[in-house]
C-alpha cells in the first residue's frame, strides 16, 4: 500500500492527453456565431473585423497549419468550416485590429456544428459555446473543478489518509460514468483516462479491469489509457511483457494510423527501458513499413536522433541562458544538483494544464536538491509576466532574448512541446519526456532519490 503522498503525486499528474493524427482523413466542423461589443465601450454598433483563428504551431512557435479562420461582419456574425485531422481540444485566438483579445478552447469533432457567442471586453466571461461535444466537455470541466478542489484539501492535509482511498474511488467512479454515458465523444476519452489514472498504484486490478472492458467492446483505447496498461505490464513483468501487449494491440488495430501509433509506443518503450539495440532494430523495421508515410518517417528520424544523443546516462548538452532576473543559468551552475530542463510555449494548453502539477513536484522533491529551469519558446517578457499574474513562480525562466529558438530546437531535438530533460546530479540524463509523458516523470525522480539515499 502506497502512502497518501504518493497518491497525491500520482493524481496531480492525471490531466494530460495526447492523440495520434491521421494524414489521410480530414474532418470538418461548421463554426458560426456572433461577437458583439459592450455598448458602454462602443455605441456605434459596428462589430466587424473580429478575427477568429485556430492554427497549429510548430516547435518554434510559428503558425504552420490553419484549421479555421473567420472574420465578423458589421453585425458581428461569422461562419466558416474548420478542417482538422483529429477530434481534439483546439485553442481559438480572438483578435481585432492586431490586438489579441482572448484565447478560448473549443472541442472539434467531425460533423459537430459549433455556435460561439461572446461580448467584448469580457470575452472569456460572456463566452457561450454550444454543440453536443462542447456541452459534454463543459460537464467534464465542471467535474474537474470540483475534483481539483477536493485534491487541494487532500494536499493540504485536510483529509485523513484512511479517507483518501474512499475519495479517489468516488471520483474514479464519477469519471467512469461520464465516459460510459457519452460514448464516442472527446470528453468520454478524457474521462476514461482520468478514471483509470486515479486508480493507478493503489487499485491496479480495477484499473486493468476497466481498461480491458473497454477493449472487449472493440473500442480504441485513448493513448493515455494505453500507456497506463503498458506501464503496468512493464513494471510488473518487464519490458518484454509490455512489448508483447503492444504487439497484440497493433495486430488488432482497426486502421494503419492506430497501428503506427502503437508501434511508435513500442519503440519508445524499448528506448526508455535502455533496450537501445532492440529499439534501433525496431526503428529500421518501422522505416521499411511506413516508407511512404511522411509523418512516420519524420518521427523515426527524430527518435533515432534521441536514441543516439539522449539515451539514459548520456550527458545533457551544454546550455547557457540569462534568467528574467538577470542571472546566468548554465550546466556548470547546476553541477551536483538534479534538475529538470523544460522547453515549452506558455500559451500551450497542455503546459498550462501541467504547470500546477509541476509546482507540487518541485516542492516535494526540493528536499533532494531538485532544480527546475523553464525555457519559454516563441514568447516575450510581457507574455511571461502575464503568465504569472495568477500563478506562482518558484524557479527561474530564461529570458527569451538570451537564446536562439532554432538553435535550441536542433540541439535538443525539440519536435513536440512541452519537452523536458531530467538530469541527475552528475549531469547525465535520466530521460527525455515529451508532451503527456510528463505523467511518467515521477518514476525518474524516484530513481534519483533512491540513488541519493543509497550513495549519500
Residue pairs with C-beta under 8 A, 6 or more apart in sequence:
1 202
2 201
2 202
3 161
4 154
4 161
4 164
5 364
6 201
7 154
7 164
7 165
7 168
7 201
7 202
8 151
8 154
8 155
8 360
9 360
9 361
9 364
9 442
10 197
10 200
10 201
10 442
11 151
11 168
11 197
11 198
12 151
12 155
12 356
12 357
12 360
12 361
13 197
13 357
13 438
13 439
13 441
13 442
14 193
14 194
14 197
14 198
14 439
15 144
15 194
15 353
15 354
15 357
16 193
16 224
16 350
16 353
16 354
16 435
16 436
16 438
16 439
17 89
17 189
17 190
17 193
17 222
17 223
17 224
17 350
17 436
18 223
18 224
18 435
18 436
19 86
19 87
19 88
19 222
19 223
20 86
20 223
20 257
20 258
20 260
20 261
21 85
21 86
21 257
21 295
22 85
22 86
22 255
22 257
23 85
23 257
23 293
23 294
23 295
24 257
25 85
26 83
26 84
26 85
27 83
27 84
27 85
27 86
27 87
27 108
27 109
27 110
27 111
28 81
28 82
28 83
28 84
28 110
28 111
29 81
29 82
29 84
29 108
29 109
29 110
29 111
29 112
29 113
29 114
30 79
30 80
30 81
30 82
30 113
30 114
31 52
31 68
31 70
31 79
31 80
31 81
31 82
31 106
31 113
31 114
31 115
31 116
32 77
32 78
32 79
32 80
32 113
32 114
32 115
32 116
33 77
33 78
33 79
33 114
33 115
33 116
33 117
33 118
34 47
34 72
34 75
34 76
34 77
34 78
34 117
35 47
35 50
35 52
35 72
35 76
35 78
35 94
35 116
35 117
35 118
35 119
35 120
35 123
36 47
36 76
36 118
36 119
36 120
37 47
37 76
37 119
37 120
37 121
38 119
38 120
38 121
38 122
41 120
41 121
46 74
47 72
47 73
47 74
47 75
47 76
48 71
48 72
48 73
48 74
48 76
49 71
49 72
49 96
49 97
50 71
50 72
50 76
50 78
50 94
50 95
50 96
50 101
50 120
51 69
51 70
51 71
51 93
51 94
51 95
51 96
52 68
52 69
52 70
52 71
52 72
52 78
52 92
52 93
52 94
52 116
53 66
53 68
53 69
53 92
53 93
53 95
54 66
54 67
54 68
54 69
54 82
54 90
54 91
54 92
54 93
54 106
54 108
55 63
55 64
55 65
55 66
55 67
55 69
55 93
56 63
56 64
56 65
56 67
57 63
57 64
57 345
57 378
58 64
59 377
59 409
59 414
59 415
59 416
59 417
60 377
60 378
60 405
60 406
60 409
61 345
61 377
61 378
61 379
61 405
62 378
67 82
67 83
67 84
67 90
67 108
68 80
68 81
68 82
68 83
68 90
68 92
69 80
70 78
70 79
70 80
71 78
72 78
82 90
82 108
84 90
84 108
87 107
87 108
87 109
87 110
87 133
87 186
88 107
88 108
88 186
89 105
89 106
89 107
89 137
89 186
89 349
90 105
90 106
90 107
90 108
91 103
91 104
91 105
91 106
91 347
91 349
92 103
92 104
92 105
92 106
92 116
93 100
93 102
93 103
94 100
94 101
94 102
94 103
94 104
94 118
94 123
95 101
96 120
101 120
101 121
101 123
102 118
102 123
102 124
102 127
103 347
104 116
104 118
104 123
104 124
104 127
104 129
105 349
106 114
106 116
106 129
106 134
107 131
107 133
107 134
107 137
107 186
107 187
108 114
108 133
109 133
109 185
109 186
112 131
112 132
112 133
113 131
114 129
114 130
114 131
114 133
114 134
115 128
115 129
115 130
115 131
116 127
116 128
116 129
116 130
117 126
117 127
117 128
118 124
118 126
118 127
118 128
119 126
129 138
132 185
133 185
133 186
133 187
136 178
136 182
136 185
136 186
136 187
136 188
137 185
137 186
137 187
137 190
139 178
139 187
140 178
140 187
140 190
140 191
143 174
143 175
143 178
144 194
147 171
147 174
147 194
150 159
150 167
150 171
153 159
154 164
154 167
155 360
159 167
165 202
165 203
168 198
168 199
168 202
169 199
169 203
171 198
172 194
172 195
172 196
172 198
172 199
172 203
172 206
173 195
175 191
175 192
175 194
175 195
175 198
176 191
176 192
176 195
176 210
178 187
178 188
178 191
179 188
179 189
179 191
179 192
179 195
180 188
182 188
182 191
189 222
190 222
192 210
192 214
192 222
192 225
193 222
193 224
193 225
195 210
196 207
196 210
196 211
196 225
196 228
197 224
197 228
197 439
199 206
199 207
199 210
200 207
200 228
200 232
204 232
207 228
207 232
208 229
208 232
211 221
211 225
211 228
211 229
214 221
214 225
215 221
220 253
220 254
220 258
221 229
221 249
223 261
223 265
223 436
224 436
224 439
226 249
226 262
226 265
227 265
227 436
229 245
230 242
230 245
230 246
230 265
230 269
231 242
231 440
233 241
233 242
233 245
234 241
234 242
234 269
234 273
239 269
239 270
239 273
239 275
242 269
243 266
243 269
243 270
246 262
246 263
246 265
246 266
246 269
247 266
249 262
250 259
250 262
250 263
250 266
253 259
253 262
260 290
260 293
260 296
263 282
263 286
263 289
264 286
264 299
264 303
266 282
267 279
267 282
267 283
267 286
267 303
268 303
270 276
270 278
270 279
270 282
271 279
271 303
271 306
271 307
271 311
272 312
272 431
274 311
274 312
276 307
276 311
279 307
280 304
280 307
283 300
283 303
283 304
283 307
286 296
286 300
287 296
287 297
287 300
290 296
290 297
290 300
291 297
298 415
299 415
302 413
302 415
305 413
306 413
306 432
309 317
309 413
310 413
310 421
310 429
310 432
311 429
312 428
312 429
312 430
312 431
313 428
313 429
314 428
314 429
315 427
315 428
315 429
316 331
316 341
316 421
316 423
316 427
316 428
316 429
317 411
317 412
318 330
318 331
319 329
319 330
319 331
319 341
319 408
320 328
320 329
320 330
320 331
321 328
321 329
321 330
321 373
321 375
321 398
321 399
321 402
321 403
322 328
322 329
322 398
322 399
322 401
322 402
323 329
323 396
323 397
323 398
323 399
324 381
324 384
324 396
324 397
324 398
324 399
325 396
326 399
327 396
329 373
329 396
329 398
331 427
334 371
334 373
334 423
334 427
335 427
336 369
336 425
337 369
337 370
337 371
337 425
338 368
338 369
338 370
338 371
338 422
338 423
338 424
338 425
338 445
338 448
339 370
339 371
339 372
339 373
339 422
339 423
340 358
340 370
340 371
340 372
340 373
340 420
340 421
340 422
340 423
340 441
341 373
341 375
341 420
341 421
341 423
342 372
342 373
342 374
342 375
342 418
342 419
342 420
342 421
343 375
343 377
343 408
343 412
343 414
343 417
343 418
343 419
343 420
344 351
344 374
344 375
344 376
344 377
344 417
344 418
344 419
345 351
345 376
345 377
345 378
345 379
345 417
346 352
346 376
346 379
346 383
346 384
346 387
347 379
347 383
348 417
348 418
350 417
350 418
350 435
350 436
351 417
351 418
354 418
354 438
355 391
356 391
357 438
358 372
358 438
359 392
359 394
361 441
361 442
361 445
362 370
362 372
362 394
362 395
363 394
365 445
365 449
368 448
368 449
368 452
369 425
370 445
370 448
371 395
372 394
372 395
373 395
373 396
373 397
373 398
374 395
374 396
374 397
374 398
375 397
375 398
375 403
375 408
376 383
376 384
376 397
376 398
376 400
377 405
377 408
377 409
377 414
377 417
378 405
379 400
380 400
381 399
381 400
381 401
384 397
384 400
408 414
412 419
412 421
415 434
416 434
416 435
417 434
417 435
418 434
418 435
418 438
419 432
419 433
419 434
419 435
420 432
420 433
420 434
420 438
420 441
421 429
421 431
421 432
421 433
422 429
422 430
422 431
422 432
422 433
422 441
422 444
422 445
422 448
423 429
423 430
424 430
424 448
424 451
425 448
425 452
430 444
430 447
430 448
431 440
431 444
433 440
433 441
433 444
